[in-house]
């Protein structure tokens, strides 16, 4: 009996139209929810008679039916997050707007403004209601190029036009927007998505996959975002995961009927090739950093000159990191001592100090990968290590192809599962280390995951109760 009281999966709603061909709409949403391990519920806002090559008939759901579906779910299966898709008229829009007015969770809106051929789906009054009341309530608006052109009245023919359109949509009242599907001559091998809100903006750069089997890709993208948010991922993580999910689906999609096939639904994205690059600017130049061929099995993090003698006498230590928390006067002496013992030095955080002191490399958080730092490190031929804490961090780091990555997770069951998943994603491409305490159980868990080594605070390593015998 107790099993009926356990809510193990987040509940996610899709409020959208039914695609009888199974490729888009509610059907695609529910496939995506399943792949992201959430429980999907649906409020059907429209019925369509369609197959893989044509939409033959569409009818909007009556207001009474919309309200009944919403009330039924709300009373028993309240949503952790909600995706809103096709709403064709005022009778379907108004009940949704009313319900969302005091709904506390995240709302992702993927409005269906036009048919594939460009015909307007909404009556003028319904379109105005959507723009004035629904879009401003959504936490994230997801639109493709055609939809953005409809909302702004401007053509989008290059990457700069995407930036202008997204900015305009936010100025018109959207809280945040991701504009998808940019493919232009200047970046012909990339599919560009652009995110913008009132405080930040960035690009999601994925491989352009030339396929006609892309039916439902927009629905699947917004559904995956919603599911990831319901699972507690940050918005950046949700966008990265959703784009990787759709890229994976496009890569392996097949034709099923006589027309274009649907985007595939193949589970959690597991290949680095499908993960987008997250960048503040479009790529103009490439950077390269020396390969990390050293033994990283144990990388002490040193915060004081007095910690060096014992570490330098250990055969386990061939590379160490200096963490600078204040005065830098001791750094030159630390590097000199390390060179005498043929131990290489990586400096944390301060890339200019690493260059000035001719260190072996620098270790930076993923959010400090500025173009200035990357260009200077590339010119100095210093090794670059990047600390990552999330899928968004991995997407930032992979864009610069660092010498190694340091994976940071919580020391619990969920964290170890995350570490193993990231190792599976990255191990083929990068040397990997994990941040760990000097605790035998933690270090063992890290090494079991398949990382090449661990980074451990030197003070913990040198303590009497340390699990590592230097």
Order of alpha helices (4+ residues) and beta strands (2+ residues): beta-alpha-beta-beta-alpha-beta-alpha-beta-alpha-beta-alpha-alpha-beta-beta-beta-alpha-alpha-beta-beta-alpha-beta-alpha-beta-alpha-beta-alpha-beta-alpha-beta-alpha-beta-alpha-beta-alpha
